Amino acid sequence: MKELDEANKRLKTFHDDHEREYKEEISKLDNAERDLLDRISKLNGLKDETAKRYGNEDASDDDIVNINAGGTIVDVKRGTLCQLKGTRLEALFSGRWEKKLQKDSSGR
């Protein structure tokens, strides 16, 4: 019986230590998540500020964008160009950089 009691004590100690380490890791992950969400919020604020300064705040996915692609004029919806979020194409045509894009003599 004594051996069983000692084994139960060791098992409880191991379980308690494991539970404590688990809670510490969860706490670290929660802190890291809060930091990331804060960084995302700051980046979104900067993105909005940039859009106000260099872009078209009223840009819509339904806008028709005229592109002069090597002399060929292409009309395409802004939403089509911006389907893949986080890409260079989306950044260029999202409207955030509208005032900075190179235009031809016809404004395309």
C-alpha positions as CSV (number, residue, x, y, z in Angstrom):
1,M,0.0,0.0,0.0
2,K,2.9,2.3,0.8
3,E,4.3,1.9,-2.7
4,L,0.9,2.7,-4.2
5,D,0.7,5.9,-2.1
6,E,4.2,7.0,-3.2
7,A,3.4,6.3,-6.8
8,N,0.2,8.3,-6.5
9,K,2.1,11.2,-4.9
10,R,4.7,11.1,-7.8
11,L,1.9,11.0,-10.3
12,K,0.1,13.9,-8.7
13,T,3.3,15.9,-8.5
14,F,4.1,15.2,-12.2
15,H,0.5,16.1,-13.2
16,D,0.6,19.4,-11.2
17,D,4.0,20.3,-12.7
18,H,2.7,19.5,-16.2
19,E,-0.5,21.5,-15.5
20,R,1.6,24.5,-14.3
21,E,3.9,24.4,-17.3
22,Y,0.8,24.2,-19.6
23,K,-0.8,27.3,-18.0
24,E,2.5,29.2,-18.3
25,E,2.7,28.3,-22.0
26,I,-0.9,29.4,-22.5
27,S,-0.2,32.6,-20.8
28,K,2.9,33.2,-23.1
29,L,0.8,32.5,-26.2
30,D,-2.0,34.8,-25.0
31,N,0.6,37.6,-24.5
32,A,2.1,36.9,-28.0
33,E,-1.4,37.0,-29.5
34,R,-2.2,40.3,-27.9
35,D,1.1,41.7,-29.2
36,L,0.4,40.5,-32.7
37,L,-3.2,41.9,-32.6
38,D,-1.7,45.2,-31.5
39,R,0.8,45.2,-34.3
40,I,-1.9,44.4,-36.8
41,S,-4.1,47.2,-35.5
42,K,-1.2,49.7,-35.9
43,L,-0.4,48.4,-39.4
44,N,-4.1,48.8,-40.4
45,G,-4.0,52.3,-39.0
46,L,-0.9,53.1,-41.0
47,K,-2.5,51.5,-44.1
48,D,-5.6,53.7,-43.7
49,E,-3.4,56.8,-43.2
50,T,-1.5,56.0,-46.3
51,A,-4.7,55.5,-48.3
52,K,-5.9,58.9,-47.2
53,R,-2.6,60.5,-48.2
54,Y,-1.9,58.7,-51.4
55,G,-5.0,57.0,-52.5
56,N,-8.7,57.1,-53.2
57,E,-10.7,56.6,-50.1
58,D,-13.8,56.0,-52.1
59,A,-12.3,53.1,-54.0
60,S,-14.7,50.2,-54.5
61,D,-14.4,46.7,-55.8
62,D,-17.0,47.6,-58.4
63,D,-14.9,50.5,-59.9
64,I,-13.7,49.9,-63.4
65,V,-9.9,50.4,-63.7
66,N,-8.5,51.3,-67.1
67,I,-5.0,49.9,-67.6
68,N,-2.6,50.7,-70.5
69,A,-0.7,47.4,-70.7
70,G,1.9,48.0,-73.4
71,G,-0.4,50.0,-75.6
72,T,-3.4,47.7,-75.1
73,I,-6.2,49.3,-73.0
74,V,-7.7,46.8,-70.6
75,D,-10.8,47.6,-68.5
76,V,-11.2,45.5,-65.4
77,K,-13.1,45.7,-62.1
78,R,-10.9,46.7,-59.2
79,G,-12.2,43.7,-57.2
80,T,-10.8,41.3,-59.8
81,L,-7.3,42.9,-59.5
82,C,-7.6,42.7,-55.7
83,Q,-8.9,39.2,-55.2
84,L,-5.6,37.9,-53.8
85,K,-5.2,39.8,-50.5
86,G,-1.6,40.7,-49.6
87,T,-0.2,40.6,-53.1
88,R,1.5,43.4,-54.9
89,L,-1.3,43.5,-57.4
90,E,-3.8,44.0,-54.7
91,A,-1.7,46.7,-53.1
92,L,-1.3,48.6,-56.4
93,F,-4.9,48.6,-57.4
94,S,-6.7,48.7,-54.0
95,G,-6.9,52.4,-54.2
96,R,-4.4,53.1,-51.5
97,W,-1.8,54.2,-54.0
98,E,-4.0,55.7,-56.6
99,K,-2.3,59.1,-56.6
100,K,1.2,57.5,-56.8
101,L,0.6,55.2,-59.8
102,Q,2.2,56.0,-63.1
103,K,-0.4,57.2,-65.7
104,D,-0.2,57.5,-69.4
105,S,-1.2,60.7,-71.2
106,S,-4.8,59.7,-71.0
107,G,-4.7,59.2,-67.3
108,R,-4.7,55.4,-67.4
